[in-house]
Amino acid sequence: MSYTVLARKYRPQKFSEVIGQEHVTRTLQNALEQGRTAHGYIFSGHRGIGKTTVARILAAALNCRSSLNSGGDKPVAEPCGICESCTEIRAGNAVDVIEIDAATNRGIDEIRELREAARYRPARDRFKIYILDEAHQITDAAFNALLKTLEEPPSHVIFMMATTQPEDIPQTIRSRCQHFSFRAVKFEDIMGQLRDIVRQEKIGADDDALALLAEAGDGSLRDALSILDQAIASTADHLTLDAVRSLIGSAPATALETVMQAVAEASSENNSSEKILTLVDELIGEGHSPTHFARQLVRFLRNVTVAKIAGKDSALLQISSDERARVGRIAELFSEEDLARHLQIMLRTHGELGYRQEQRFHLELGLLKMAHAQRLLPIEQLLSDAAASSGTARPTPRMAAVPGARAISPLAENRNSESPARAPSVSPFAADSARKGNPKAEAAQETAAYAGEGARATQSYGGASANVVIMGSSAPKIEESAIPDFAIPESAVKESAPGPVLQPDLQPDRQPDPQPDPRPNERVRPRAETRVEADAESLRVAVLNALGNQPMLISLIENGEWRLEGSTLTAKVAASGTMIEMSFTAEARRIASAAASGLAGRPMKVVVEPGGVAQGAGPFAERGSGSASSGSNGSARSRAEQDPVVQRMKEKFGAEIRTVIDYRERG
């Protein structure tokens, strides 16, 4: 008689012998005892965990003839294993139990033959049972042909489908069957089964060797038994850890620990990367596969991460005691975030090794990425450092150089004169942590910080006094560098009432709350008394200051003809309507109107029109000699060459004129 492999020799023949699937076997036995068997079953799960085995045991229990001895004729909860039906099913030659490889017989013709044969009653047993292995391989057309028979089968027919991919079976089929999901076999259960088998086979084996075999099985008892069969053939007398490791081609566990120790030392030592490369060279020299080593390291990192989160004694770790101690030591060297980052790097590296040519190079690159990741700073620390530096040194706002003008910075004057001391800056990470811990307290701190910004300052313009008030309860916290500084000539301010008050409304949709006067001897006049009149020149300067980040637009409009008519500020420039439309966008129009309205104290509209004549260069111009007006009567190319925008483009980018289209000549 030929040799029978261990996976077949020790195949369970009863429900009680099935390992790790108690939730399935218990349900099936109860159904058999109650006479509530279904006409269709789907057994799904990992490879080598007993799907087909349970289907055969269920078929034997349904057709077992042991109940005839007691005067009954019904299925039993546990097959006897000695009657003709049980022995034939175990041998695989039962007439009424047909096992079909669906990966080969997957077409509609085979299913039609099955459907025709199902019409006839069984030859001897109670039920005619069809076991379809790898059922997900059946085509959709074949499933459709089986659908009606599976929905309303004859009373003597039972279908059992075993699959590793139940999602590939149509929903119409799954809804007509009872679905049992098999679980991966636990590490301890595989270890116990391996110990029993080596004892029955009278083979000596170390526990470390059996643990490595169980871990290599990856939840599949059949895979572990296949590797055990191979290991017994390799050693013949006694199984050792080194023999099993060399057989399956896995790297020593100490090598994985050494690699992670070198990664942990990357932030303090400069030669840690060299250690990693040296270890990889030794492993490759010993014949280890880069792909297999990357897979081992992924599994090792997963175990270390679990040990870091749940502890090294957690039931989530399906490893030996020595391996638990090893992952526990590595878990102490890293944080949870670092381990998650390293695991992600190695998962990507393992995926790339499957289709890359130079596998060694990609493995080395992945390990070096983990070493370099140790030198990265957390984003929280960067934000905290940035907040600390911004709280001690603030940039000085840009001041426009206009002759005869005095720069106004309300918040700067506020801070320099009578405002209270600014609260120290808080780390965004600390603020976020405080907000999550106590949201109400954080909201109260923010409200107090905003209210602390309220102050009052005084600025004089050519003998006229203007009080500037920033209402802290309604005004948002604005950095000084974000507020444009308006340069207003002294001649532009006309006194319309003694001691006018300028109170800018930073939030028009919200009414500011009354603030106590920081100076008790003075009274803040009501807002109705505030009135500051400005002419076209002061509004022009304010608009140009507000558009300071758009130099090309400034060069286009600053030398135009500005005039103020009611609530409209118009600038006629020497440019075409197309150029104006491209430069003076809706966003620029909004900024300009807001700047003019803020200075005039009433809603203003800024309009830019063609037809003006370019004036001399102003303080905002940064171009060379020549003006657009000198060539206005010449050709279109001459006018284009002397256009201020074109000159600026030529200076800044080295542009050249190739084609000139004069839209004014076209009407």
C-alpha positions, 0 to 999 in steps of 0.5 A, spaced: 500 500 500 502 506 498 504 512 503 498 516 505 500 523 507 499 526 514 493 531 512 489 525 509 491 520 514 489 524 520 483 527 516 477 527 521 471 522 520 466 525 525 464 532 528 467 531 534 474 530 531 474 537 527 478 542 530 477 550 531 470 549 528 465 548 534 460 553 531 459 550 525 459 543 528 454 544 533 449 547 529 449 542 524 449 536 529 443 540 532 439 541 526 440 533 525 437 531 531 431 536 530 430 534 523 431 541 520 436 540 515 436 544 509 437 543 502 443 547 500 449 549 504 455 554 503 461 552 507 466 558 506 473 560 509 480 560 509 484 554 505 485 547 509 481 549 515 475 543 514 470 545 509 470 539 504 471 535 511 465 537 514 461 537 508 463 529 507 462 528 515 455 531 514 453 527 508 455 521 512 451 523 518 445 524 513 446 517 510 448 513 516 445 506 516 446 505 524 439 508 526 436 502 522 439 497 528 434 501 533 428 500 528 429 508 525 430 511 519 433 518 520 439 521 520 444 521 526 448 527 529 454 523 529 456 518 523 458 511 526 464 510 521 463 503 520 456 502 516 457 501 508 455 508 507 460 511 512 466 507 509 464 508 502 463 516 503 470 515 507 473 512 501 470 517 496 466 511 492 459 512 494 454 512 489 449 517 492 454 522 494 457 525 488 463 530 489 464 535 483 470 539 482 467 545 480 474 548 478 474 543 472 466 542 471 464 549 471 460 550 465 453 550 463 453 543 460 456 540 466 450 543 470 445 541 466 447 534 466 447 535 474 440 538 474 438 532 470 441 526 474 438 530 480 431 528 478 432 521 479 432 518 486 438 515 490 440 508 489 441 506 496 441 511 501 436 516 504 439 522 500 443 524 493 448 529 495 452 533 491 458 536 494 461 542 489 468 544 491 471 551 489 464 553 487 466 560 486 469 557 479 462 556 476 460 561 471 454 565 472 450 562 466 451 555 470 449 558 476 443 561 473 441 554 470 442 551 477 438 556 480 431 553 479 433 546 481 436 549 488 430 553 489 425 548 489 429 541 489 427 534 490 426 532 497 431 527 496 437 532 493 442 536 498 447 541 495 453 543 499 458 548 496 465 549 499 468 555 497 474 560 499 471 566 495 463 566 497 463 573 495 463 571 487 457 566 488 451 570 486 446 573 491 441 569 488 444 562 490 447 565 497 440 567 499 437 560 497 442 556 502 445 556 509 451 559 509 457 557 514 463 561 515 469 557 517 474 560 522 482 560 521 484 555 526 488 558 532 495 557 534 494 553 540 489 548 536 494 547 531 500 546 536 496 541 540 494 537 533 501 537 531 503 534 538 498 528 538 500 527 531 508 526 532 506 522 538 502 517 534 508 517 529 513 516 534 517 522 532 521 526 537 520 534 536 522 540 540 516 545 542 520 551 538 520 547 532 512 545 532 511 552 534 514 554 527 510 549 523 504 552 526 506 559 525 508 557 518 501 554 517 498 561 518 491 558 521 491 552 516 491 545 519 492 542 512 498 547 511 501 545 517 501 538 516 504 538 509 510 542 512 510 537 518 510 531 513 516 534 509 520 536 515 519 528 518 522 526 511 528 531 512 530 529 519 527 522 520 528 522 527 528 528 531 525 535 529 529 541 531 528 549 530 534 550 526 532 544 521 525 546 520 527 553 519 532 551 514 527 547 511 521 552 510 527 558 508 525 563 514 530 567 517 532 567 524 528 570 529 534 574 532 535 577 525 528 580 525 530 583 532 537 585 530 534 589 524 529 593 528 534 594 534 538 598 528 532 601 526 531 604 533 538 606 533 537 610 527 536 617 531 542 616 535 547 612 531 550 614 524 552 607 523 545 603 524 544 604 516 550 600 515 548 594 520 541 594 516 545 593 510 550 588 512 545 584 515 541 584 509 547 582 505 548 576 510 541 573 509 542 574 501 548 570 502 545 565 505 540 564 500 534 567 503 529 570 499 528 577 499 520 576 498 520 571 504 524 576 509 519 582 507 513 577 509 516 575 515 518 582 517 511 584 516 508 579 520 513 580 526 512 588 525 504 586 526 506 582 532 510 588 535 504 592 534 499 588 537 504 587 543 505 595 544 497 596 544 495 590 548 501 587 551 505 581 549 501 576 553 495 578 549 490 572 546 491 576 539 498 574 538 498 567 535 506 565 537 510 561 542 512 564 548 519 565 546 517 570 540 512 573 545 518 575 549 522 578 543 516 582 540 515 585 547 522 587 547 522 590 541 515 594 542 519 597 548 523 601 543 518 604 539 511 608 540 505 606 537 505 611 531 512 609 529 510 602 529 504 603 525 509 607 520 514 602 519 508 596 518 506 601 512 513 601 509 514 594 509 507 592 507 508 597 501 515 594 500 512 587 500 507 589 495 513 592 490 517 585 491 512 581 487 513 585 481 520 588 481 526 586 478 531 587 483 528 585 489 534 586 493 535 593 492 527 594 494 528 590 500 534 595 502 530 601 500 524 599 504 529 598 510 532 604 510 526 608 509 524 605 516 531 607 519 530 614 516 523 615 519 526 615 526 529 622 524 522 625 523 519 630 527 512 629 529 507 634 526 505 637 533 512 638 535 513 642 529 507 646 530 509 648 537 515 650 535 512 655 530 507 657 535 513 659 540 517 662 534 511 667 532 509 669 539 516 672 540 518 675 534 513 678 529 514 681 522 514 688 521 508 690 517 510 693 510 510 701 510 508 705 503 513 710 502 508 716 500 511 723 500 507 727 505 503 721 508 503 718 515 502 711 516 496 708 520 496 701 523 491 701 528 493 695 532 500 697 532 498 704 535 493 700 539 499 695 542 504 701 543 500 706 546 495 703 551 493 696 550 494 690 555 500 685 554 498 680 549 497 673 552 503 668 550 502 664 544 499 657 545 501 650 542 496 648 537 497 641 539 496 643 546 490 647 545 487 642 541 488 637 547 485 642 551 479 643 547 478 635 547 478 635 554 474 641 556 471 644 550 467 649 555 473 652 558 477 652 552 471 656 549 472 661 555 479 662 554 478 664 547 473 669 548 477 672 554 483 672 549 479 676 544 476 681 549 483 682 551 484 685 544 479 691 545 483 698 546 483 705 544 488 709 541 489 716 538 492 719 532 493 726 529 493 729 522 495 736 521 491 738 527 485 734 527 484 729 532 481 722 530 480 716 536 481 709 533 477 704 537 477 696 536 472 693 539 475 686 542 468 683 543 466 682 536 473 683 532 476 677 530 484 676 532 488 678 526 495 678 526 498 685 524 502 682 518 495 681 515 492 688 516 494 693 510 497 699 513 494 705 509 498 711 508 494 718 508 497 725 506 495 730 512 492 734 507 487 729 505 484 729 512 479 735 513 476 736 520 468 736 520 467 736 527 472 737 533 475 731 536 472 726 531 472 718 532 473 713 527 470 706 529 472 701 523 466 696 523 471 689 522 464 685 522 459 689 519 454 683 520 455 683 527 453 689 532 459 690 537 458 690 544 459 696 548 466 696 551 469 700 558 473 706 556 480 704 558 481 712 560 476 714 565 477 721 564 475 721 557 468 719 554 468 716 547 463 719 543 457 716 539 459 713 532 454 718 529 459 724 530 464 720 526 466 723 519 472 723 515 472 726 508 477 724 503 479 726 496 480 722 490 488 722 491 487 719 498 482 714 496 487 712 490 493 711 495 488 707 500 486 702 494 494 702 491 496 700 498 490 694 499 492 692 492 500 691 494 500 684 492 498 685 485 504 689 482 502 688 475 495 691 476 498 697 480 502 699 474 496 699 470 492 703 474 496 708 478 498 713 473 491 713 471 486 719 471 482 718 478 476 722 480 471 722 485 464 722 483 459 721 489 460 714 492 464 712 485 471 712 485 473 712 477 480 711 474 481 712 467 487 708 464 491 708 458 489 700 456 484 697 452 478 694 455 480 687 454 486 688 458 482 691 464 478 686 464 483 681 465 487 685 470 482 688 474 478 681 476 472 681 481 477 679 487 481 685 486 475 690 485 472 687 491 479 689 495 479 696 492 472 697 494 473 695 501 479 699 502 476 705 499 469 704 503 474 703 509 477 710 508 471 714 506 466 711 512 461 709 507 460 704 501 464 706 495 465 703 488 471 703 484 471 703 477 477 702 472 475 705 465 479 705 458 481 712 455 486 715 460 492 718 458 498 715 462 501 720 467 508 720 470 511 714 474 509 714 481 512 711 487 509 704 486 512 703 479 518 699 478 519 699 470 524 703 466 524 709 462 519 711 457 511 711 457 505 709 454 503 716 452 509 717 448 507 712 442 500 713 443 500 716 436 504 711 433 503 704 430 500 698 434 507 695 435 510 702 438 504 703 443 504 695 445 512 696 446 511 702 450 505 699 454 507 699 462 504 692 462 508 690 456 515 693 459 514 690 466 513 683 462 519 684 458 523 686 464 521 681 469 520 675 464 524 677 458 518 676 454 518 679 447 512 681 442 511 677 436 503 678 434 500 685 436 492 686 435 489 693 436 482 692 438 481 699 438 482 700 431 477 694 430 472 698 434 
